[in-house]
């Protein structure tokens, strides 16, 4: 698997240059600023309009497939018969083999989530009872955590230019393997999982790093893909921590400078020289 270039340029399709009035130190002047682009993406599953996501217009096929996978509607790329994206219309059509009808399954489970850049989710915390415990023996040194988070911070040209996106990365113990960014923290992670599903990339021996808070939805996305460790510069929620403890996911938050908080399954993180 190729490592991501740390100096990737900004995709011009993800930004707009807009006029603004800057006020500073009692003076004002008209300038042009770079603003992250926000666009709707409507997902159709087997000719049923499923959901509209508000997102950054990049890697939209990965986003659609990652969303469907995270919600438990698609489990492998072998289930996909056709995938068509119309970027101009902001629509993506996914057809599965066997013409499964998801309407009855979804109608009672639609809910507004705590996410940004997202309209709805179909997951339920009750679904977690059907998840298997993550058994991976993957372990990290404390310094590995600091190093990976630092690499994530240095990897986002779109954030540095606009300040308007979340970042996420799939990592091994040494480096970032897949990097993603979006106005929504859920979207950034779904783009990673969509790419993993379409490219047959294993995730049960990998790490997820996110710039956003670890909510229950984010934790369940990681658990569904058997991710053993999730790391954030931000905070987890109480429900996320309880689910992480139950599902065997090591959950690390507030990684800043040389400090971190380990909220669940701390046995996967050891000091230098440990095993």
C-alpha positions as CSV (number, residue, x, y, z in Angstrom):
1,X,0.0,0.0,0.0
2,X,1.4,3.4,-1.0
3,X,1.9,6.0,1.7
4,X,0.2,9.4,1.2
5,X,2.3,12.3,0.1
6,X,2.6,14.8,3.0
7,X,2.7,17.7,0.5
8,X,-0.5,17.0,-1.5
9,X,-1.8,20.2,-3.1
10,X,-5.3,21.5,-2.6
11,X,-7.9,20.1,-4.9
12,X,-9.4,23.3,-6.5
13,X,-12.8,21.6,-6.7
14,X,-13.0,21.6,-2.9
15,X,-12.7,25.4,-2.5
16,X,-14.1,28.7,-3.7
17,X,-12.5,32.1,-3.6
18,X,-15.0,34.7,-2.3
19,X,-14.9,38.4,-1.5
20,X,-14.8,39.4,2.2
21,X,-14.2,42.4,4.4
22,X,-11.4,41.8,6.8
23,X,-11.5,43.9,10.0
24,X,-8.3,43.9,12.2
25,X,-6.7,46.4,14.6
26,X,-9.4,49.0,13.9
27,X,-8.9,48.9,10.1
28,X,-10.9,47.2,7.3
29,X,-10.1,46.1,3.8
30,X,-11.7,44.1,1.0
31,X,-9.9,40.9,0.1
32,X,-10.5,37.5,-1.5
33,X,-10.6,34.5,0.9
34,X,-10.4,30.8,0.2
35,X,-13.6,29.0,1.6
36,X,-14.2,25.3,1.7
37,X,-16.9,24.2,-0.7
38,X,-20.1,22.5,0.7
39,X,-22.3,20.5,-1.6
40,X,-25.2,18.0,-1.2
41,X,-24.8,14.4,-2.3
42,X,-27.9,12.3,-2.6
43,X,-27.5,8.6,-2.4
44,X,-30.0,6.2,-4.2
45,X,-29.9,2.6,-3.1
46,X,-31.7,0.2,-5.5
47,X,-33.6,3.1,-6.9
48,X,-34.8,4.3,-3.5
49,X,-33.7,7.8,-2.4
50,X,-31.9,7.0,0.8
51,X,-30.2,10.2,2.3
52,X,-28.6,13.5,1.3
53,X,-25.2,14.1,2.8
54,X,-23.7,17.6,3.0
55,X,-20.0,17.2,2.2
56,X,-16.8,18.4,0.5
57,X,-17.0,17.4,-3.2
58,X,-14.1,15.0,-3.3
59,X,-13.9,11.2,-3.3
60,X,-17.7,11.0,-3.5
61,X,-17.9,7.3,-4.6
62,X,-15.9,6.4,-1.5
63,X,-18.2,8.5,0.7
64,X,-21.3,6.8,-0.7
65,X,-20.0,3.3,-0.3
66,X,-18.4,4.1,3.1
67,X,-21.7,5.5,4.3
68,X,-23.6,2.4,3.2
69,X,-21.0,0.1,4.7
70,X,-21.0,2.1,8.0
71,X,-24.8,1.8,8.2
72,X,-24.7,-2.0,7.6
73,X,-26.4,-1.8,4.2
74,X,-23.4,-3.1,2.2
75,X,-20.8,-5.5,3.7
76,X,-18.5,-6.1,0.7
77,X,-17.8,-4.8,-2.8
78,X,-19.1,-8.2,-4.1
79,X,-22.6,-7.1,-3.2
80,X,-22.3,-4.0,-5.6
81,X,-23.6,-4.6,-9.1
82,X,-23.4,-1.0,-10.3
83,X,-22.1,2.3,-8.9
84,X,-22.8,5.5,-10.9
85,X,-21.8,9.0,-9.8
86,X,-23.2,12.3,-11.4
87,X,-21.0,15.0,-9.8
88,X,-22.8,17.8,-11.6
89,X,-26.2,16.7,-10.2
90,X,-24.7,15.7,-6.8
91,X,-26.2,12.2,-7.0
92,X,-24.9,8.7,-6.7
93,X,-26.8,5.5,-7.6
94,X,-25.8,2.1,-6.0
95,X,-27.4,-1.1,-7.2
96,X,-26.8,-4.2,-5.2
97,X,-27.1,-7.8,-6.4
98,X,-30.4,-9.5,-5.7
99,X,-32.4,-6.2,-5.6
100,X,-32.6,-6.1,-1.8
101,X,-35.4,-3.9,-0.4
102,X,-34.1,-1.8,2.5
103,X,-37.2,0.4,2.9
104,X,-38.9,-1.5,5.7
105,X,-35.6,-2.1,7.5
106,X,-34.8,1.7,7.5
107,X,-38.1,3.3,8.1
108,X,-38.1,3.0,11.9
109,X,-34.4,3.6,12.4
110,X,-33.8,7.0,10.8
111,X,-32.5,9.5,13.3
112,X,-30.7,12.8,13.5
113,X,-27.2,12.4,14.7
114,X,-24.7,14.7,16.5
115,X,-22.6,15.0,13.4
116,X,-21.6,18.0,11.3
117,X,-22.1,18.0,7.6
118,X,-24.6,15.1,7.8
119,X,-28.4,14.9,7.7
120,X,-29.2,11.5,9.3
121,X,-28.0,8.1,10.2
122,X,-29.8,4.7,10.3
123,X,-27.7,3.1,13.0
124,X,-29.0,2.3,16.5
125,X,-26.9,1.8,19.6
126,X,-29.0,-1.4,20.1
127,X,-27.3,-2.7,17.0
128,X,-24.0,-2.8,19.0
129,X,-25.3,-5.9,20.8
130,X,-24.8,-7.8,17.5
131,X,-21.2,-6.6,17.0
132,X,-18.4,-9.0,17.9
133,X,-15.7,-7.9,20.3
134,X,-12.6,-6.6,18.5
135,X,-9.9,-9.1,19.4
136,X,-6.9,-7.6,17.7
137,X,-3.6,-7.8,19.7
138,X,-2.3,-4.7,18.0
139,X,-0.4,-2.5,20.4
140,X,1.2,1.0,20.3
141,X,3.9,2.7,22.2
142,X,2.9,6.0,23.7
143,X,5.3,7.8,21.4
144,X,3.7,6.2,18.4
145,X,0.4,7.9,19.3
146,X,2.0,11.3,19.5
147,X,3.9,10.8,16.2
148,X,0.8,9.7,14.2
149,X,-1.3,12.6,15.5
150,X,1.4,15.0,14.6
151,X,1.5,13.5,11.1
152,X,-2.2,14.0,10.8
153,X,-1.9,17.7,11.7
154,X,0.7,18.2,9.1
155,X,-1.2,16.4,6.3
156,X,-4.2,18.7,5.7
157,X,-3.6,21.5,3.2
158,X,-7.3,22.1,2.9
159,X,-7.6,22.8,6.6
160,X,-4.6,25.1,6.6
161,X,-6.1,27.0,3.7
162,X,-9.7,27.2,5.0
163,X,-9.9,26.1,8.6
164,X,-13.2,24.5,7.6
165,X,-12.7,20.7,7.5
166,X,-12.2,17.7,9.6
167,X,-9.3,15.3,9.0
168,X,-9.1,11.5,9.4
169,X,-6.6,8.9,8.6
170,X,-6.1,5.1,8.5
171,X,-2.7,4.2,9.9
172,X,-0.5,1.3,10.8
173,X,1.9,1.7,13.7
174,X,4.4,3.6,11.6
175,X,2.6,5.9,9.2
176,X,-0.6,7.2,7.6
177,X,-1.9,4.9,4.8
178,X,-5.1,6.7,3.7
179,X,-5.9,10.3,4.5
180,X,-9.2,12.0,4.1
181,X,-10.8,15.4,4.9
182,X,-14.4,16.7,4.7
183,X,-16.6,19.3,6.3
184,X,-18.1,16.4,8.3
185,X,-16.1,14.3,10.6
186,X,-18.4,11.3,9.8
187,X,-17.9,11.9,6.1
188,X,-14.1,12.0,6.4
189,X,-14.1,8.5,8.1
190,X,-16.7,7.1,5.7
191,X,-14.5,8.1,2.7
192,X,-11.7,6.1,4.2
193,X,-13.9,3.0,4.8
194,X,-15.4,3.3,1.3
195,X,-11.9,3.2,-0.2
196,X,-11.0,0.3,2.0
197,X,-14.1,-1.7,0.9
198,X,-13.6,-1.0,-2.8
199,X,-9.9,-1.7,-2.7
200,X,-10.1,-4.7,-0.4
201,X,-7.9,-3.1,2.2
202,X,-7.9,-4.9,5.6
203,X,-8.8,-2.7,8.6
204,X,-8.7,-5.2,11.5
205,X,-5.0,-4.4,12.1
206,X,-5.2,-0.7,11.5
207,X,-5.8,2.5,13.5
208,X,-8.2,5.4,12.9
209,X,-7.2,9.0,13.8
210,X,-9.8,11.7,13.7
211,X,-9.6,15.5,14.3
212,X,-13.2,15.4,15.6
213,X,-14.8,14.2,18.8
214,X,-15.5,10.5,19.2
215,X,-19.2,10.1,19.4
216,X,-21.1,6.8,19.6
217,X,-21.7,6.9,15.8
218,X,-18.0,7.3,15.1
219,X,-17.1,4.5,17.6
220,X,-19.6,2.1,16.0
221,X,-18.2,2.9,12.5
222,X,-14.8,1.8,13.8
223,X,-16.1,-1.3,15.6
224,X,-18.0,-2.4,12.5
225,X,-14.8,-2.4,10.5
226,X,-13.0,-4.2,13.5
227,X,-10.7,-1.2,14.0
228,X,-8.9,-1.9,17.3
229,X,-7.7,1.6,18.1
230,X,-9.3,5.0,17.6
231,X,-7.4,8.3,18.4
232,X,-8.6,11.9,18.5
233,X,-7.3,15.3,19.5
234,X,-10.8,15.9,20.7
235,X,-13.1,14.4,23.3
236,X,-15.1,11.2,23.4
237,X,-18.7,11.1,24.6
238,X,-19.9,9.0,27.5
239,X,-21.8,6.5,25.3
240,X,-18.8,6.1,23.0
241,X,-16.6,5.2,26.0
242,X,-19.1,2.7,27.3
243,X,-19.5,1.1,23.8
244,X,-15.7,1.0,23.4
245,X,-15.2,-0.8,26.6
246,X,-17.9,-3.3,25.6
247,X,-16.7,-3.8,22.1
248,X,-12.9,-4.0,22.8
249,X,-11.9,-0.8,21.0
250,X,-9.0,1.2,22.5
251,X,-10.2,4.8,22.7
252,X,-7.8,7.7,23.1
253,X,-8.7,11.3,23.3
254,X,-7.2,14.8,23.9
255,X,-3.9,13.9,22.3
256,X,-2.2,17.3,22.5
257,X,1.5,18.0,22.9
258,X,2.8,15.1,25.0
259,X,-0.5,14.3,26.8
260,X,-3.3,11.9,26.1
261,X,-6.3,10.4,27.8
262,X,-7.0,6.6,27.3
263,X,-10.7,6.0,28.0
264,X,-11.1,2.3,27.2
265,X,-8.9,-0.8,26.7
266,X,-5.6,0.9,27.7
267,X,-3.8,-2.5,27.5
268,X,-3.0,-1.8,23.8
269,X,-0.9,1.3,24.7
270,X,2.4,0.8,26.5
271,X,5.3,3.0,27.6
272,X,8.7,3.0,25.8
273,X,10.5,-0.3,26.3
274,X,7.2,-2.1,27.1
275,X,5.8,-5.1,25.2
